[in-house]
Amino acid sequence: MSALIGYAERKGLDLGLVGWVKNTSKGTVVGQVQGPRNLVNEMKVWLSKEGSPFCRISRADFKNERKIPKLELFGFSTRF
């Protein structure tokens, strides 16, 4: 894996999703993920149970979920 691509970004790309993730100064992760419901759900499970090998997951909250008629984003990236 490239050092410039984070684990969550790689997972999103591997699943064919679009969106972004970002680590916050509070030690949490925020982001937006779009794609087919089953693949978004797979990403949510990965984020809440596995994540990167260096993280400790104590809780996962997913908010503002909605159905969209078409993708609003392009690609999958890590924001800084």
N, C-alpha and C positions, 0 to 999 in steps of 0.2 A: 504494500500500500504506500502510495506517495505520502511523504511527510506533510504535504500541504492539504491533503484531503483527510478530514476527520472520519471517525468511525460511523457517526450518524449520517454524514453526507454520503459515504460509500454505501451504506445500507439503503438510503433513499434512492440513490442512482441504480443500485442493483435491482431494486423492486420496480424501477421505472416510474417513480413518483416525481413530482415537482414540488419545490418549496425551499425552505431554508431552516437552519437551526443556528442558535447563538448561545454561548455560555454567558451568564450574567455575573456581575460582581458579587452577587449573593450566593454563588455556588449552585445556581439552578440553570436550567436550559429552557429557552423559549423558542418558538418557531411556528411555522405554518407548513402544512403538508396537504397536497391535493393529489387526487388520483382515484382509481376505482376503490369502492368501499372496502372490498376484501383485502386489497393491498395496503390501504391506509390502516386498517385494523391490524394487519401483520406488523406494520411499522410501530403502531402503538404498543403492541405486545413486546416487541423488541426493546423499545424505549423504556418500558416499565419493568421489564424483567431482566434484561441482559445489558444493553448499552455497551459502552467501550470497556475494555478490560481494566481500565484504571479508575472507573467511576464507582461510587457507592450510591445505590438507588434506595431511597427510603420511602418515596411516594411519587406518584405520577398523577397529575391532574390535566385533563384534556378539556378545554373550554371552547365555546363559540363554534361548535360544530354545526355545519349546515350543508345541505345538498346544493351543488352548483351545476348549472347547465353545461358549462364548458370550463376548462382549466383557465385560471387567471394568471398563472405564473409560468415561467419557462426555466427548465433545468433544476438542479438541486445544489444548493451551496451552503457553505458555512460562513456566517457573517461575523465580523469582529467589531 
